[in-house]
Amino acid sequence: MIIIDAHSHLWYTQDTEWNGKRISPLHNGRAMFLGEERQMLPPFMIDGHNTAEVFLSNMDYAQVSAAVVVQEFIDGLQNDYLNEVKAKYPDRFFCFAMADYLKNGFFEQARQLLIDDAFPGMAIPGHRLLGRSLLSDEMMQMFKFMEENGKVLSITLKDGDEQAAELNEVIEECPNLKIAIGHLCMADQPTSPPWDNPSWLMQVCLAMNENVYLECGGITWLYNTEFYPFPSAIRALKEAADTVGWEKLMWGSDYPRTITAITYRMSYDFITKSKEISEDAKRLLLGENARNFYGFGDLIDLPYVKNMSE
């Protein structure tokens, strides 16, 4: 089975701020995060660097052939580092760029990233835009430019109807723009279960549009209080599939933050071991959909290597 991680993060140095609060590395994988100390990385990543090489080691161990790397304001702009990563490992990583959308004039930065640096798409952490609209003149300028140049949009929406309605207008204006909506539309929020929440279903239904897909990056984080094997995560995936079809869903880990609680392999093997999802659906969800959506070519074959405990 081909396995592709459709939502992950990399950074060399995580040193930034968001909404006036600092995010900066401490020690043993910990970070100062918006005013409190948090375990940002697994404790063995003692230098605070979340590098492609460490991720590749995890991917090879878990038999994950390729990964999509998105960006988030809380990690700081990582365009320079990810430009190096995509050049060094073109067959293993699909890397998104990110502009500073919280400052006016970001379109020129986005244009340079997409054309001069040849990034294949832009990531927008929509839930952290601090009230800025997806329908602003500059946002729409960027979306139309991306559509014209065959670029991909990765976006996470905040809870509720507002950004879903805005993104629906973007889709109407740019029907050929390929869009991946992250975190399975925040499946655990603001109410549980999400399938009883019209706002969640409204976001899911955006994937009824031809070029819009959903990825479930961080779904183990969304249901971390339930823990492995995450039965409500399975239910959320099934509910989304009942609405838009398994061919519109992609698995994502939200590496590395999620592996402070579980191993990287555990972030997907709760799906492979589930008896509630068919084998055909698993193949689509865990790799085939992402392979087709992101255009991955030849993928590395990663044989299973037995653990010392086996």
N, C-alpha and C positions, 0 to 999 in steps of 0.2 A: 504494500500500500504506500503510495506517495504521500508524504506528510510535508506540508508547508505551513509555516507560522505566519499568519496574516496580520499580526499586531505585536510588535516588540519595540524596545527602546535601546539605544546605545548612546553613550556619552564618554568623552575623555575626562572632562572636569565639569561637575555639576555645581556651578557657582553663579547664582542669579537672584532675582527677586520677582515676586508676583503680587499685585495688589498691595504694594508697599511693605511686604514681608519677605525676609531673606530665606533662601534655600542654599545651603552650603555644606560641604563634606566635613565630617568630624573624624572618627576613627572606627576601625573594625566594621565597616559597612554602614555606620550610622551617619545621620545628617541632621542638621538643624533645618526643620521643615515648618515654615509659616509659624514660628514662635515656639515649637516644641521639638524635642529630640526624638527622632524616629529611626527604626531599623530600615534604611532605604535599600540596602543590598544584603545578600547573605554575608554572614560574619567572616567568611574566609576571603572575601574581596576587601582586604584590609586597607588598600591604598585609595579607595574611593573611585577608582577608574573602572568604568563599565565598558570594556573593550570588545571589539569584534572577535579577537582571538579567544577570549574566555567564553564568549557566546558560542563560537564555532565548536569549542570543546564540548559544551553542553549539547549542541545540536547533533554532533557526531555520535555522542553517547546515546541520545534519545532517538536517533535515526530520523532526524528532521533535515530534509534535503536543502531547504532554502527558507529565508525569512524576509518579511516585509518590515522595514524599520520606519516608524512614524516619529513625530516630534511633539513635544509638550512644553508649554511655557515654564513649567516647574523644573525642567531640566536645562533651561537656557537654550539659546540658539546653537545648534550643533552642526551647522551647514559645513563648516570647514573640515571638521572631523569626518562627517559622513561622505563628503566629496572624496576623501582619501579611501574610505571603506569601499565605496562602490567601484572605485578604480582598481583597488587591490583584489576584491573578491566579486567580480561581476556576475558570476554564476550562482552565488550563494545569497546575495542581498539585493533587494529592491529598496532603495533609500529615498524617502521623501524629504524635500526641503521644507523650510518654514520661514516666513517673513515676520517682521515685527508688526503684526496687525494692530497693535495698540497705539501705533504712531502713524500720523498722516504721512502719505508719500510712500507707503510700503509697496505699491505696485511696481515701481522701478526696481526695487530690491528683488521682488518676485520674478520679474522679467529676466534679470541678470542670472538668477539661480536656475531658471528653466532653460534659458538659451545659452548663456555663456558657460555655465557650469554643467549644463545638460542633465539636470535632475529630471526624472520622469514624472514628477508630480509634486503637489503641495499638500502639506498637512495643516489642518486648522483645528485646534482644540476649542471648539465653539463654546463649550461650557465655561471657558475662562476668558471670554471676550469682554467681560465687564460692561455689558450693555450695548456694545457696538453691533450694528445690524449686518446681517449677511447680504442685505439688499442695498447697502451703501453704494454710491457711484464707483468708488475705488474697488470694492469687492466684486461688483458686477463686471468691471473692466478686466479684473484678473480672471474671473470665471470664463468670460468670452474668449480671452486670449488663450487660456488653457484648452478650451474646446477646439479652437482653430488650430492649435499646435499638437493635438493628440495627447495632452497631459492628463494625469489622473488626480482626482481630489480625494483625500482621506479626511474625514470630518467626524468629530464627536459632538453630539447635540446635548444641550442642557435639558433638564426635565421640563415637561410641559409641552404646550402646543406652539409656542411662539416661534422657536427656531425651526420646528418641523414645517410650519406654514411658510416661513421664509425660504427654506430649502426647496419646498415644492415649487415656489415661484422661480427659483434658480433653475430647477429642472425644466420647467416650461420654457424658460428663455434659452437654455443651453441643453437641448435634449440629447446631444451627442457627447456630452461631458460624462466620462466614466467616474462614478462616485462610490466610495466605500464608506458606509456609516459604521462607526466604531462602538465597541462595548455592548453589542446587541441592544443598542438604544437604551443603555443603562437599565437592564432588565429587572433589577431589584428595586428601582426607585420610581416615583415617590411612594407607591403603595405596593404591598405584596399580598397576593401574587400579581405580577404585572399584567397578566392576560385579562384581568378585570379592570384595567386602567385604560380608558380611551386614549389618553395622551401617548402611552406606550404603543398601542396599536396603530395610532396615527403615524408614528415614526416608522414602525415596521412596514406599514403599507407603502411607504415611499419606494420600497424595493419592488413594487409592482411595475415600476418604470423599467424599461429595457436595460438601461445602462447603470442601474443602481443596485448595489449589493450590500449585504450586512456582514460584518465580521464580529465575532464574539470575544475579542481581546479582553482578557481580564475577567472572564466570567467566573473563574474560581475565586477571584477577589470579591466579586459582587456577592457571592454566596459563601464567603469565608467562615461565617459563624456556623454554617451547616456542616462544612468540611467534607472531605472525601467520603463517598463518591459523588457528592453534590447532586442529589436527586432533583432538587428544584431547578438546577441549571439544565439538566436533561429535559425537564418539563418545559422550561422557557424555550429551549431550542426547538422542541417539538411544536410548541404553540406558534413560534415564528414560521416554522416550515409549513404548518397547516395553512398559514396565511399567504406566504409568497413562494413556497416550494423549497426543497432541499438544494436545488440548483442555484439558489441565491444566497446561501449561507457559507461562511468561511470561518475556520477555527483560528483563534489567536491566543497567545499565552499572556501577553502584557509583561513579558520578561523585561527586566530582572526582578521587579518589585514582588511579583507573585511567588517567586521561589524563596522568599524569606520564610514562607509557611509550608510549602510543599516542594518536591523535586520538580525539575523541568518536565520529565516524562509524565509525572502525575497530572500535569496541566492538560494533557490530552488523553491519557489512557483510561480515564473514567468514561470517556466516550467510546473507545475501542472495546471496553469490557461491558458496555451497556447492552442489555437484551431488549431495550425499548426502541432502539434505532437499527434499521436494517443495514446489512453490509454495503449495499449500493449507496445508501444515504451517507454512511461513514466515509466511503471513498470520496464522495463529492465534498463533504464538509471538511475533511481533514487535508485535502490536497488538490483534487482535480479542479474544483471551482477557482481556487487561488491561482493555480497554474494557468488556466485559461484567461482569467481576468487580468492578471499582471503580465502575462506573456512570457513566463519562464520557458526556456528552451530545454536543452539537455540537462538533466539533474543528476547529481552524484548518487551512486548506489552505496548505501550504508548498511553493511551486514550487521546482524546482532552479535555482540560480544558478551559472553557470560560474565556476570559479576563474580568476585571472589567468594561471596556468600552463597553462591549457587552450588 
